[in-house]
Structures are given as C-alpha cells and as structure tokens.
Amino acid sequence: MRVLALLDGTLADPEAPLFRADDLGVMRGDGCFETILVVDREPRELGPHLDRMERSARLLQMPLPERAAWERAGQAVIDAWPWDSEPEMGLKLVCTRGIDGGDGTPHGFAMGMDVGPDTKRKRDSGVEVVTLDRGYAPDLMDRAPWLLLSAKTLSYAVNMAALREAEERGADDVIFTASEGTVLEGPTSTVVLAQGRKLLTTPPASGVLAGTTQGALFRAAEQAGWETEVVDFPTSALFDSDGVWLASSIRRLTQVRAINGTSVKADDALHNEIVNLYESNY
C-alpha cells in the first residue's frame, strides 16, 4: 500500500514516474529524508523529525522547503490513508537537491507505506544482531564535518550493505562499532541499553543520528523515575547490560536477543516495561 503527496498537498499516483533522470537524489544520493510512524491518524514525534530534517539539510548545505509544506504533504497522505484496514503507517518525507545543473530548487514529496509483516515480527519477537566495524573514531564528526556523520542523508548504500552482511551471517540486524570498539548505532536504529534502572545511548557527538524514538523513550523514562545517560560505552557493555534494544520509528523498540551468536539478557517483563514507557507518550 502506497499513498503519495506533493508538497502543495495534492495527491499523485505512487506508481507513476516522479523524478527526472538527472535528479541529484537519484544520481548521487544527494538529499535527506525522515520516516515517521503514524498510528490511527496521529504522527509520532513529528516536530523532532522535522527538526532533524532541517538539521540534515543544514549539514548538507541544501535548501529545504518550509516546514508548512512538509506538514501539508504529510497531512494529505494521512487523510488519504485507509485507516480502517491499516491502523499504522510509515510516513516518509524525502527531499533531494534537485536536478543536476539546475537552479538549486529542491525536490520533495511525502509517501505513506504500510508496515510489513517482517517488521512486525521483529518488533514482537526480537532480533539477533552482529557487530560490524563502521571504520571511524567517535571524534571524527568534529574533525571531518564534510562526512555528514550525523545527517540522515539519502546515501544509505553502506547501511543496506551492512544489513545484507548480517543476513549472510544468519542475523537480522547490525550494531555498528567505532574503530576503538565503542558502540555507535544500527544502520536504521539507535542502540539503547538498560543497566539496572538506568538507560544509556551513544551521544550524537560521536557521529550517530539523534534518535527520535530513543528521545521519546528517555523522556518518558525520566518522568517515571529512571535515570538516563547519553555517553559512549564499549561493546562489552552490550553483553553486561540487563537489556539491549534497537530504537527506530517504525520498529519502535525491538529487543536484541543475541549478539554475534551469543545470547544476551532479554527479560520479557523488562521489555514490556520499556515498551510501555515509550507508548505512554501517546
């Protein structure tokens, strides 16, 4: 199921051509995007997603259409979605730099997509992951801002290659590690650990994307009396913690059950508590 809207709020045929062949988003992956979970017509963390998209565009030094245009396009998709049969949707906002050799006018759209059965299975049953070396140190973002390490760009080829590598190894997903062994993030997720009544995640300053779902979880956890910490931690902490999750918009909070073939703590009661904390925001 797909629903497509342009930034003026008009609907378009999702199966018809939309891009020029010389669009820089197609040719070079030059652009940014966000994916927002919408449940029963209500988008989750819309403001933080739009904030992050604006930050990605600034890092790309790329003009971005005004926020009202994205809100208009997103609402058009929400209004057209068949909520009676599909109670949740992934709302993707995409912006490219425009055509090669053009005047720099960006090209954007919003598209709604159904949440597939494999995503729901992983959300419900948990995942096995492998750790893969991302090949850079946590301080590289400050030393090399042109690498766009904390921007959500369209250039996801490396991320998808990592997921294929995980599949070849018999796993479901990946946790990237830095060159000296600290934990970074997943290809499409933020890593969250539980240590007692404390939740931890890696700081964006280490070159990871600031997580909107992780942010919502931490907000609710702090209100419920949990301690939260945004700090670098070694890969060994994954095995020593009381629980590990991959936080992402569409998969919400997916429990990690094994890492590199070794089982890790995956307490169902703790998992339910973490999920309920996140859901309490909505």
Residue pairs with C-beta under 8 A, 6 or more apart in sequence:
1 82
1 86
1 112
1 113
1 114
2 14
2 15
2 111
2 112
2 113
3 11
3 14
3 77
3 80
3 81
3 111
3 112
4 11
4 12
4 13
4 14
4 18
4 77
4 109
4 110
4 111
4 112
5 11
5 12
5 73
5 74
5 76
5 77
5 80
5 109
5 110
5 111
6 12
6 73
6 109
7 65
7 69
7 70
7 72
7 73
7 108
7 109
7 110
8 69
8 72
8 73
9 72
9 73
9 75
9 76
10 76
11 76
11 80
12 18
12 109
14 111
18 109
19 25
19 26
19 96
19 107
20 99
22 99
22 100
22 101
23 96
23 98
23 99
23 100
23 107
24 30
24 31
24 96
24 97
24 98
24 99
24 100
25 31
25 94
25 95
25 96
25 97
25 107
25 154
26 96
27 100
28 155
29 153
29 154
29 155
29 156
29 157
30 60
30 62
30 96
30 97
30 153
30 154
30 155
31 60
31 62
31 94
31 95
31 96
31 97
31 106
31 153
31 154
32 53
32 56
32 57
32 60
32 62
32 64
32 95
32 151
32 152
32 153
32 154
33 53
33 92
33 93
33 94
33 95
33 152
33 153
33 154
34 49
34 50
34 52
34 53
34 92
34 93
34 152
35 90
35 91
35 92
35 93
35 249
35 250
36 43
36 44
36 45
36 46
36 49
36 74
36 90
36 91
36 92
36 93
36 249
37 43
37 44
37 45
37 88
37 89
37 90
37 91
37 249
37 250
37 252
38 44
38 78
38 81
38 88
38 89
38 90
38 91
38 112
39 87
39 88
39 282
40 83
40 87
40 88
41 78
41 81
41 83
42 282
43 74
43 78
43 91
44 216
44 249
44 281
44 282
45 212
45 213
45 215
45 216
45 249
46 71
46 74
48 212
48 215
48 216
49 93
49 212
49 249
50 67
50 70
50 71
50 93
52 152
52 209
52 210
52 212
53 64
53 70
53 93
53 95
53 152
54 64
54 67
55 150
55 151
56 148
56 151
56 152
56 153
57 63
57 64
57 95
59 145
59 148
59 150
59 151
60 97
60 148
60 151
60 153
62 95
62 97
62 106
63 104
63 105
63 106
64 95
64 106
64 108
65 95
65 106
65 108
69 108
70 93
70 108
70 110
73 93
73 108
73 109
73 110
74 91
74 93
74 110
76 110
77 89
77 91
77 110
77 111
77 112
78 89
78 91
78 112
80 112
81 89
81 112
86 114
88 115
89 112
89 113
89 114
89 115
90 112
90 113
90 114
90 115
90 249
90 250
91 110
91 111
91 112
91 113
92 110
92 111
92 112
92 113
93 108
93 109
93 110
94 108
94 109
94 110
94 111
94 154
95 106
95 107
95 108
96 106
96 107
96 108
96 154
97 104
97 106
97 107
98 104
98 105
98 106
98 107
99 107
115 250
119 250
119 251
122 172
122 173
122 251
122 254
123 251
123 252
123 253
123 254
126 254
126 255
126 256
126 257
126 266
126 271
127 171
127 172
127 173
127 246
127 254
127 255
127 256
127 257
128 170
128 171
128 172
128 173
128 256
128 257
128 258
128 259
128 261
129 166
129 171
129 172
129 173
129 174
129 175
129 186
129 246
129 256
129 258
129 259
129 260
130 165
130 166
130 169
130 171
130 174
130 175
130 259
130 260
131 174
131 175
131 176
131 177
131 235
131 238
131 259
131 260
132 162
132 165
132 166
132 174
132 175
132 176
132 177
133 176
133 177
133 179
134 176
134 177
134 178
134 179
134 184
135 179
136 147
136 149
136 178
136 179
136 207
137 178
137 179
137 180
138 178
138 180
138 182
138 184
138 205
138 206
138 207
138 232
139 206
140 147
140 149
140 207
141 147
141 149
141 150
141 205
141 206
141 207
142 205
147 207
149 207
149 208
150 204
150 207
150 208
150 209
150 210
151 209
152 209
156 187
158 187
159 187
159 188
160 187
162 174
162 176
162 187
163 173
163 174
163 187
163 188
165 174
166 172
166 173
166 174
171 258
173 186
173 187
173 189
173 246
173 254
173 256
174 186
174 187
175 183
175 184
175 185
175 186
175 191
175 238
175 246
175 256
175 259
176 183
176 184
176 185
176 186
176 187
177 183
177 184
177 235
178 184
178 206
178 207
181 234
181 235
182 202
182 206
182 232
182 233
182 234
182 235
183 191
183 202
183 232
183 233
183 234
183 235
183 237
183 238
184 191
184 202
184 206
184 207
184 208
185 191
185 202
185 208
185 209
185 211
186 246
186 248
188 248
189 211
189 246
189 247
189 248
189 251
189 254
190 201
190 202
190 208
190 209
190 211
190 213
190 214
190 246
190 247
190 248
191 201
191 202
191 238
191 244
191 245
191 246
191 247
192 199
192 200
192 201
192 214
192 217
192 244
192 245
192 246
192 247
192 253
192 274
193 199
193 200
193 201
193 233
193 237
193 238
193 241
193 243
193 244
193 245
194 200
194 241
194 242
194 243
194 244
194 245
194 270
194 274
195 237
195 240
195 241
195 242
196 242
197 225
197 226
197 227
198 226
198 227
198 228
198 229
199 217
199 218
199 221
199 226
199 227
199 228
199 229
200 228
200 229
200 230
200 231
200 233
200 237
200 241
201 211
201 214
201 218
201 228
201 229
201 230
201 247
202 208
202 230
202 231
202 232
202 233
203 230
203 231
203 232
204 210
206 232
211 247
211 248
212 249
213 247
213 248
213 249
213 252
213 253
213 278
214 247
216 278
216 281
217 247
217 253
217 274
217 277
217 278
218 228
219 281
220 277
220 278
220 280
220 281
221 228
221 277
222 228
224 277
224 280
226 277
238 244
238 256
238 259
238 264
239 259
239 262
239 264
241 264
241 265
242 265
242 267
242 270
243 255
243 256
243 265
243 266
243 267
243 270
243 271
243 274
244 255
244 256
244 259
244 264
244 265
244 266
245 253
245 254
245 255
245 256
245 271
245 274
246 253
246 254
246 256
247 253
247 254
248 254
252 275
252 278
253 271
253 274
253 275
253 278
255 266
255 271
256 264
256 266
257 263
257 264
257 266
258 264
